[in-house]
Amino acid sequence: MFEAKGLDKQLAGQYFGEDKKFNQAVCREFLRCFNFRNLSIDSCWRLIFNKMGLPKEGQQIVRIMTIFQDVYLEKNPDKLKWQKDTVWLVSVKLMDLNTNLHNPNVKPMLRYSRETFVQQSMLIPELKAAFSAERIADMYDRIAKQEFQSNVNLHEKYFKRINEMSYTLVQESMKNGMKNGLKKPSNGASRGSSWQKNPRTISLKRAALQDTANERNTQLLKTEGTIFTKYGRYGVPKQRLVYLSEEETAICWRDRINKHEKPRKLWIKDVHSVLIGADHTEVMRKQKIPT
């Protein structure tokens, strides 16, 4: 999970924040994958935001911060001398600062100045005992310069779009086929009596509909194809109709309008990897394609 590409950061945060022992155990192991040794607490959170986002619900955030405190102290045993909840309190202050400085809905007159943030932080006994005013000010400067942010990368966009398309196809299939999952009572009930859902039938139907959606995807790619922009070494980019061969052994493409043009092919057996992005080849970089 830690190394997975395309992982939805926001969903990961929601999962870790659930009030379930297993979810929190997974969160703990996930955070242990980071190297927090000798890092400042704000630097640790910046690493975390590269891998996951925080949920919106307060209690979920509290659970994640509590687990982070435990893991941070595991990685930095020299900090065990700090008073209880010091790491948690610093984390809360940093999230508050991040929102205050970078949320456009906060009026300028209400934003924390460097001096105000340091003064307020030093009023908290745990923070005053663990940090100097200079270290608090340094954390302020780093967050003021760059906010905590879970940016969505290209892999996430790609997999999210694929999931949305699959979900839509399954929903359409379920609307058309759900009635077949209803079981009429066998006791000779009169007309107007209710119909009963058979849970096992519904479960099997859902699995069958997922398979149907996958088959439909394949069939659509064969019969209709989809439009891609092809970038060559010479000339301007051209739109091409890309489709799957009837035998499902080759990816074919031709002019999107001229149906009589002889298609070109890429044999699937020759494909050894698929790269997501627009900066992997000289041709793509030359075209300066936005990602």
Steps between C-alpha positions, in 0.01 A plus 500: 500500500783738585664447160177476298469741208167665439381461859224752578660705779172632636341155517812369673466768766131422552581131534774562757273727702222244545420396857598138434796316652607345171497834315707661772744208499543546124552873554770428758688267263458751217656781706782270610608481136614864519844595621418754772836470671643842598237687295304796628131432553393729214743321266343169599153624418621626165618147420166358611304739279694368201341161565160574653257778582330572830127429523258784568343358816667623819495166686663325205780757495551455875542123457762543228691763699501274807648213300753738341613608849565137598692424180703823519614416851586144391726645232643764733543340845705799617173699493336272756614751763243743362180544695202290400314613185773745394514357146122498478474862615765617253316319221174673592669840502664435162172395335330806643782720369488338156126567470531852637775605258384327184121480510368776270189535717705630793509878497850657494438679829439163669815327377768415755810712493831332577521666838139414596544133411822472698352676803187283501705183462732590787199540728442125475714336774580185298622703201698745713679210669590328172570785256674833493326802350746483209395143410132594513576799276685274254194274471285807439731616221499164324121472502456863396728432204337172397169363625426140588333364191406159361545557129323260265758349267448367149467138614220594738316690226534204266378234743222723630373551146515125430308425822235760415450350155473147638260612771276671245487190281417276797224736616346505154511122482347468846212732408424283200548166672405548864144380449638157421633488854150514651334180606122459492346330805423133442205480741241597243477855629232707342555777255627817665710319760862610548801356321794369699869556435717193513836623649702219346345562158569872529865435599551263208323745272735781602804284424348399169425863415860598575614232256241624252632855531855379434379306196312806381814712534688251284220480244476879474875521447463249217197642323522874565852565623605832648678810375866560592737776396810349341825694522760417239858608446398716207196709412211604718323269747215303344186350646469127447227246566649235729329165540559141600524232233219245486737226619614728786861450394587849374436869564409661167473859383399686187368833381188585703298588187639284219363154580679351199847595616710194575548489878836478668548252783685450824504136607397464864758224552769760427379740774718460807397809699263797500625841613257762624599857424620722218870534576643154440624537140686762301200549271261561789736739674553692176125552465482643855175316571339611829464223759 
